[in-house]
Amino acid sequence: MSLRTNNTCLNCENLINNLTCSKHQTEVDILNVCDSHSYKDVFSKQSNCTNCSSFNLSSCSHPNSASKGMLCFDWQPSIV
């Protein structure tokens, strides 16, 4: 069996807080995908709050939940 990655709303750059599509202004589901999908390839197994550019800053959407090992839909890579 081979594993592959599917294009879903979870890996689309249009996904924002609360599973909302910023392009279509609608709430989406984990299995949704559309023709406007724009793949966001920044997530990896190492993605978490501690390497998010908003960690411990006022730009963090969930400062009370942010911690090592956590990941949310607002994660942005840190520029090193």
A tleap script that builds the chain and sets N, CA, C and O, in Angstrom:
source leaprc.protein.ff14SB
mol = sequence {
  NMET SER LEU ARG THR ASN ASN THR CYS LEU
  ASN CYS GLU ASN LEU ILE ASN ASN LEU THR
  CYS SER LYS HIE GLN THR GLU VAL ASP ILE
  LEU ASN VAL CYS ASP SER HIE SER TYR LYS
  ASP VAL PHE SER LYS GLN SER ASN CYS THR
  ASN CYS SER SER PHE ASN LEU SER SER CYS
  SER HIE PRO ASN SER ALA SER LYS GLY MET
  LEU CYS PHE ASP TRP GLN PRO SER ILE CVAL
}
set mol.1.N position { 0.847 -1.180 0.000 }
set mol.1.CA position { 0.000 0.000 0.000 }
set mol.1.C position { 0.889 1.239 0.000 }
set mol.1.O position { 1.833 1.334 0.785 }
set mol.2.N position { 0.589 2.175 -0.871 }
set mol.2.CA position { 1.330 3.434 -0.872 }
set mol.2.C position { 0.444 4.544 -0.327 }
set mol.2.O position { -0.764 4.565 -0.562 }
set mol.3.N position { 1.050 5.446 0.390 }
set mol.3.CA position { 0.329 6.582 0.945 }
set mol.3.C position { 0.549 7.788 0.055 }
set mol.3.O position { 1.618 7.945 -0.536 }
set mol.4.N position { -0.458 8.639 -0.042 }
set mol.4.CA position { -0.318 9.863 -0.808 }
set mol.4.C position { -1.065 10.982 -0.104 }
set mol.4.O position { -1.923 10.732 0.742 }
set mol.5.N position { -0.740 12.195 -0.452 }
set mol.5.CA position { -1.395 13.358 0.121 }
set mol.5.C position { -2.496 13.824 -0.816 }
set mol.5.O position { -2.276 13.958 -2.020 }
set mol.6.N position { -3.664 14.068 -0.275 }
set mol.6.CA position { -4.773 14.596 -1.056 }
set mol.6.C position { -4.882 16.097 -0.853 }
set mol.6.O position { -4.553 16.619 0.212 }
set mol.7.N position { -5.338 16.769 -1.866 }
set mol.7.CA position { -5.612 18.193 -1.743 }
set mol.7.C position { -6.984 18.368 -1.124 }
set mol.7.O position { -8.001 18.087 -1.757 }
set mol.8.N position { -7.008 18.830 0.108 }
set mol.8.CA position { -8.259 19.122 0.795 }
set mol.8.C position { -8.182 20.547 1.318 }
set mol.8.O position { -7.141 21.197 1.218 }
set mol.9.N position { -9.264 21.023 1.864 }
set mol.9.CA position { -9.259 22.385 2.407 }
set mol.9.C position { -8.245 22.555 3.529 }
set mol.9.O position { -7.801 23.673 3.788 }
set mol.10.N position { -7.869 21.472 4.198 }
set mol.10.CA position { -6.906 21.574 5.292 }
set mol.10.C position { -5.512 21.966 4.830 }
set mol.10.O position { -4.740 22.520 5.613 }
set mol.11.N position { -5.172 21.688 3.567 }
set mol.11.CA position { -3.851 22.102 3.092 }
set mol.11.C position { -3.972 23.159 1.995 }
set mol.11.O position { -3.127 23.239 1.103 }
set mol.12.N position { -5.020 23.960 2.071 }
set mol.12.CA position { -5.241 25.045 1.118 }
set mol.12.C position { -4.852 26.378 1.768 }
set mol.12.O position { -5.148 26.613 2.940 }
set mol.13.N position { -4.195 27.236 1.005 }
set mol.13.CA position { -3.768 28.517 1.567 }
set mol.13.C position { -4.932 29.458 1.847 }
set mol.13.O position { -4.739 30.495 2.483 }
set mol.14.N position { -6.136 29.123 1.388 }
set mol.14.CA position { -7.313 29.958 1.645 }
set mol.14.C position { -7.987 29.645 2.979 }
set mol.14.O position { -8.916 30.346 3.378 }
set mol.15.N position { -7.531 28.597 3.676 }
set mol.15.CA position { -8.136 28.220 4.953 }
set mol.15.C position { -7.684 29.169 6.051 }
set mol.15.O position { -6.490 29.424 6.209 }
set mol.16.N position { -8.643 29.691 6.808 }
set mol.16.CA position { -8.346 30.561 7.944 }
set mol.16.C position { -9.035 30.025 9.189 }
set mol.16.O position { -9.494 28.883 9.200 }
set mol.17.N position { -9.112 30.829 10.228 }
set mol.17.CA position { -9.697 30.427 11.510 }
set mol.17.C position { -11.032 29.718 11.379 }
set mol.17.O position { -11.811 29.985 10.464 }
set mol.18.N position { -11.276 28.819 12.301 }
set mol.18.CA position { -12.566 28.138 12.429 }
set mol.18.C position { -12.983 27.402 11.168 }
set mol.18.O position { -14.169 27.342 10.845 }
set mol.19.N position { -12.001 26.835 10.446 }
set mol.19.CA position { -12.269 26.086 9.209 }
set mol.19.C position { -13.098 26.896 8.221 }
set mol.19.O position { -14.081 26.404 7.668 }
set mol.20.N position { -12.692 28.130 8.010 }
set mol.20.CA position { -13.384 29.023 7.076 }
set mol.20.C position { -12.519 29.236 5.841 }
set mol.20.O position { -11.314 29.461 5.948 }
set mol.21.N position { -13.140 29.164 4.674 }
set mol.21.CA position { -12.454 29.446 3.421 }
set mol.21.C position { -12.516 30.950 3.175 }
set mol.21.O position { -13.598 31.523 3.050 }
set mol.22.N position { -11.349 31.583 3.107 }
set mol.22.CA position { -11.310 33.032 2.912 }
set mol.22.C position { -11.694 33.435 1.492 }
set mol.22.O position { -12.112 34.570 1.260 }
set mol.23.N position { -11.557 32.518 0.547 }
set mol.23.CA position { -11.896 32.830 -0.840 }
set mol.23.C position { -13.406 32.781 -1.072 }
set mol.23.O position { -13.961 33.633 -1.767 }
set mol.24.N position { -14.064 31.785 -0.490 }
set mol.24.CA position { -15.503 31.602 -0.704 }
set mol.24.C position { -16.366 32.055 0.467 }
set mol.24.O position { -17.594 31.994 0.408 }
set mol.25.N position { -15.699 32.515 1.546 }
set mol.25.CA position { -16.414 32.983 2.736 }
set mol.25.C position { -17.439 31.967 3.221 }
set mol.25.O position { -18.602 32.296 3.457 }
set mol.26.N position { -16.981 30.724 3.364 }
set mol.26.CA position { -17.868 29.665 3.833 }
set mol.26.C position { -17.098 28.712 4.742 }
set mol.26.O position { -15.882 28.571 4.619 }
set mol.27.N position { -17.813 28.062 5.651 }
set mol.27.CA position { -17.205 27.086 6.537 }
set mol.27.C position { -17.018 25.783 5.771 }
set mol.27.O position { -17.909 25.352 5.039 }
set mol.28.N position { -15.860 25.160 5.941 }
set mol.28.CA position { -15.561 23.931 5.220 }
set mol.28.C position { -15.368 22.777 6.185 }
set mol.28.O position { -15.329 22.967 7.400 }
set mol.29.N position { -15.250 21.594 5.641 }
set mol.29.CA position { -15.081 20.368 6.405 }
set mol.29.C position { -13.711 19.779 6.096 }
set mol.29.O position { -13.079 20.162 5.111 }
set mol.30.N position { -13.256 18.869 6.913 }
set mol.30.CA position { -11.947 18.257 6.747 }
set mol.30.C position { -11.793 17.557 5.391 }
set mol.30.O position { -10.676 17.446 4.885 }
set mol.31.N position { -12.877 17.092 4.804 }
set mol.31.CA position { -12.814 16.361 3.543 }
set mol.31.C position { -13.159 17.213 2.323 }
set mol.31.O position { -13.135 16.703 1.203 }
set mol.32.N position { -13.477 18.483 2.505 }
set mol.32.CA position { -13.846 19.333 1.378 }
set mol.32.C position { -12.650 19.710 0.508 }
set mol.32.O position { -11.521 19.827 0.984 }
set mol.33.N position { -12.930 19.894 -0.765 }
set mol.33.CA position { -11.959 20.415 -1.726 }
set mol.33.C position { -12.747 21.080 -2.845 }
set mol.33.O position { -13.899 20.722 -3.090 }
set mol.34.N position { -12.136 22.046 -3.528 }
set mol.34.CA position { -12.830 22.704 -4.634 }
set mol.34.C position { -11.854 23.007 -5.756 }
set mol.34.O position { -10.651 22.786 -5.616 }
set mol.35.N position { -12.364 23.508 -6.858 }
set mol.35.CA position { -11.521 23.809 -8.022 }
set mol.35.C position { -10.593 24.988 -7.788 }
set mol.35.O position { -9.638 25.177 -8.541 }
set mol.36.N position { -10.855 25.780 -6.761 }
set mol.36.CA position { -10.006 26.932 -6.446 }
set mol.36.C position { -8.908 26.581 -5.444 }
set mol.36.O position { -8.210 27.461 -4.943 }
set mol.37.N position { -8.762 25.290 -5.159 }
set mol.37.CA position { -7.765 24.850 -4.176 }
set mol.37.C position { -6.378 25.356 -4.555 }
set mol.37.O position { -5.939 25.219 -5.697 }
set mol.38.N position { -5.702 25.939 -3.580 }
set mol.38.CA position { -4.338 26.418 -3.783 }
set mol.38.C position { -3.479 25.804 -2.690 }
set mol.38.O position { -3.513 26.253 -1.544 }
set mol.39.N position { -2.716 24.791 -3.033 }
set mol.39.CA position { -1.970 23.984 -2.083 }
set mol.39.C position { -0.980 24.811 -1.264 }
set mol.39.O position { -0.212 25.611 -1.798 }
set mol.40.N position { -1.024 24.593 0.035 }
set mol.40.CA position { -0.110 25.258 0.969 }
set mol.40.C position { 0.856 24.200 1.487 }
set mol.40.O position { 0.482 23.359 2.304 }
set mol.41.N position { 2.083 24.240 1.017 }
set mol.41.CA position { 3.028 23.172 1.340 }
set mol.41.C position { 3.939 23.467 2.521 }
set mol.41.O position { 5.000 22.853 2.636 }
set mol.42.N position { 3.567 24.375 3.389 }
set mol.42.CA position { 4.434 24.752 4.500 }
set mol.42.C position { 4.310 23.834 5.713 }
set mol.42.O position { 5.216 23.806 6.546 }
set mol.43.N position { 3.210 23.079 5.838 }
set mol.43.CA position { 3.049 22.201 6.986 }
set mol.43.C position { 3.946 20.976 6.869 }
set mol.43.O position { 4.140 20.447 5.774 }
set mol.44.N position { 4.489 20.528 7.989 }
set mol.44.CA position { 5.268 19.297 8.038 }
set mol.44.C position { 5.061 18.667 9.414 }
set mol.44.O position { 4.358 19.217 10.262 }
set mol.45.N position { 5.678 17.517 9.622 }
set mol.45.CA position { 5.581 16.864 10.927 }
set mol.45.C position { 6.205 17.720 12.024 }
set mol.45.O position { 5.870 17.566 13.198 }
set mol.46.N position { 7.107 18.616 11.649 }
set mol.46.CA position { 7.782 19.460 12.627 }
set mol.46.C position { 7.043 20.774 12.906 }
set mol.46.O position { 7.463 21.535 13.778 }
set mol.47.N position { 5.965 21.049 12.194 }
set mol.47.CA position { 5.219 22.295 12.392 }
set mol.47.C position { 4.519 22.282 13.749 }
set mol.47.O position { 3.799 21.335 14.068 }
set mol.48.N position { 4.725 23.320 14.539 }
set mol.48.CA position { 4.038 23.464 15.819 }
set mol.48.C position { 4.171 24.905 16.281 }
set mol.48.O position { 4.826 25.711 15.621 }
set mol.49.N position { 3.564 25.228 17.391 }
set mol.49.CA position { 3.553 26.613 17.874 }
set mol.49.C position { 4.948 27.200 18.055 }
set mol.49.O position { 5.150 28.385 17.791 }
set mol.50.N position { 5.908 26.403 18.495 }
set mol.50.CA position { 7.228 26.954 18.786 }
set mol.50.C position { 7.987 27.392 17.537 }
set mol.50.O position { 8.940 28.163 17.649 }
set mol.51.N position { 7.594 26.926 16.352 }
set mol.51.CA position { 8.255 27.410 15.142 }
set mol.51.C position { 7.282 28.184 14.246 }
set mol.51.O position { 7.465 28.270 13.031 }
set mol.52.N position { 6.253 28.739 14.869 }
set mol.52.CA position { 5.303 29.614 14.187 }
set mol.52.C position { 5.768 31.065 14.356 }
set mol.52.O position { 6.208 31.455 15.438 }
set mol.53.N position { 5.673 31.846 13.306 }
set mol.53.CA position { 6.133 33.232 13.374 }
set mol.53.C position { 5.320 34.089 14.344 }
set mol.53.O position { 5.755 35.181 14.712 }
set mol.54.N position { 4.134 33.605 14.767 }
set mol.54.CA position { 3.299 34.363 15.704 }
set mol.54.C position { 3.430 33.905 17.151 }
set mol.54.O position { 2.808 34.491 18.037 }
set mol.55.N position { 4.220 32.875 17.407 }
set mol.55.CA position { 4.325 32.324 18.756 }
set mol.55.C position { 4.808 33.376 19.747 }
set mol.55.O position { 5.829 34.029 19.529 }
set mol.56.N position { 4.060 33.531 20.842 }
set mol.56.CA position { 4.340 34.494 21.917 }
set mol.56.C position { 4.258 35.957 21.480 }
set mol.56.O position { 4.819 36.833 22.139 }
set mol.57.N position { 3.569 36.224 20.382 }
set mol.57.CA position { 3.380 37.591 19.918 }
set mol.57.C position { 1.896 37.951 19.953 }
set mol.57.O position { 1.045 37.067 20.043 }
set mol.58.N position { 1.592 39.218 19.885 }
set mol.58.CA position { 0.186 39.648 19.896 }
set mol.58.C position { -0.552 39.176 18.642 }
set mol.58.O position { -1.783 39.168 18.627 }
set mol.59.N position { 0.170 38.786 17.594 }
set mol.59.CA position { -0.468 38.293 16.372 }
set mol.59.C position { -0.959 36.848 16.498 }
set mol.59.O position { -1.635 36.346 15.600 }
set mol.60.N position { -0.627 36.182 17.600 }
set mol.60.CA position { -1.084 34.807 17.824 }
set mol.60.C position { -2.583 34.814 18.091 }
set mol.60.O position { -3.064 35.522 18.976 }
set mol.61.N position { -3.320 34.014 17.311 }
set mol.61.CA position { -4.779 33.968 17.446 }
set mol.61.C position { -5.249 33.224 18.691 }
set mol.61.O position { -6.362 33.447 19.166 }
set mol.62.N position { -4.406 32.340 19.220 }
set mol.62.CA position { -4.810 31.513 20.364 }
set mol.62.C position { -3.692 31.481 21.411 }
set mol.62.O position { -3.131 30.419 21.680 }
set mol.63.N position { -3.366 32.628 22.000 }
set mol.63.CA position { -2.220 32.689 22.921 }
set mol.63.C position { -2.361 31.809 24.155 }
set mol.63.O position { -1.349 31.372 24.703 }
set mol.64.N position { -3.566 31.536 24.607 }
set mol.64.CA position { -3.748 30.706 25.793 }
set mol.64.C position { -3.570 29.227 25.509 }
set mol.64.O position { -3.368 28.441 26.435 }
set mol.65.N position { -3.643 28.829 24.231 }
set mol.65.CA position { -3.482 27.429 23.853 }
set mol.65.C position { -2.120 27.139 23.259 }
set mol.65.O position { -1.686 25.987 23.246 }
set mol.66.N position { -1.438 28.157 22.767 }
set mol.66.CA position { -0.174 27.962 22.066 }
set mol.66.C position { 0.898 27.383 22.977 }
set mol.66.O position { 1.192 27.932 24.039 }
set mol.67.N position { 1.479 26.265 22.549 }
set mol.67.CA position { 2.539 25.629 23.322 }
set mol.67.C position { 3.310 24.667 22.430 }
set mol.67.O position { 2.906 24.399 21.298 }
set mol.68.N position { 4.406 24.158 22.936 }
set mol.68.CA position { 5.227 23.213 22.188 }
set mol.68.C position { 4.375 22.010 21.772 }
set mol.68.O position { 3.630 21.457 22.580 }
set mol.69.N position { 4.492 21.622 20.523 }
set mol.69.CA position { 3.772 20.455 20.027 }
set mol.69.C position { 2.389 20.755 19.493 }
set mol.69.O position { 1.802 19.910 18.817 }
set mol.70.N position { 1.845 21.935 19.776 }
set mol.70.CA position { 0.510 22.296 19.293 }
set mol.70.C position { 0.618 22.909 17.900 }
set mol.70.O position { 1.640 23.495 17.544 }
set mol.71.N position { -0.448 22.766 17.121 }
set mol.71.CA position { -0.517 23.345 15.786 }
set mol.71.C position { -1.943 23.793 15.532 }
set mol.71.O position { -2.889 23.098 15.904 }
set mol.72.N position { -2.108 24.953 14.899 }
set mol.72.CA position { -3.447 25.429 14.563 }
set mol.72.C position { -3.476 25.879 13.109 }
set mol.72.O position { -2.447 25.864 12.433 }
set mol.73.N position { -4.629 26.273 12.634 }
set mol.73.CA position { -4.791 26.640 11.241 }
set mol.73.C position { -4.182 27.991 10.897 }
set mol.73.O position { -4.163 28.373 9.727 }
set mol.74.N position { -3.688 28.720 11.883 }
set mol.74.CA position { -3.054 30.015 11.636 }
set mol.74.C position { -1.536 29.908 11.577 }
set mol.74.O position { -0.850 30.922 11.448 }
set mol.75.N position { -1.009 28.703 11.669 }
set mol.75.CA position { 0.438 28.516 11.691 }
set mol.75.C position { 1.105 29.120 10.464 }
set mol.75.O position { 0.670 28.903 9.333 }
set mol.76.N position { 2.163 29.876 10.703 }
set mol.76.CA position { 2.968 30.473 9.644 }
set mol.76.C position { 4.435 30.180 9.942 }
set mol.76.O position { 4.852 30.278 11.097 }
set mol.77.N position { 5.226 29.823 8.937 }
set mol.77.CA position { 6.620 29.475 9.199 }
set mol.77.C position { 7.429 30.661 9.700 }
set mol.77.O position { 7.223 31.794 9.265 }
set mol.78.N position { 8.332 30.396 10.600 }
set mol.78.CA position { 9.251 31.435 11.064 }
set mol.78.C position { 10.313 31.656 10.004 }
set mol.78.O position { 10.817 30.708 9.402 }
set mol.79.N position { 10.642 32.900 9.787 }
set mol.79.CA position { 11.708 33.234 8.850 }
set mol.79.C position { 13.014 33.192 9.633 }
set mol.79.O position { 13.203 33.959 10.577 }
set mol.80.N position { 13.890 32.317 9.250 }
set mol.80.CA position { 15.147 32.146 9.997 }
set mol.80.C position { 16.289 32.746 9.216 }
set mol.80.O position { 17.433 32.709 9.667 }
savepdb mol mol.pdb
quit
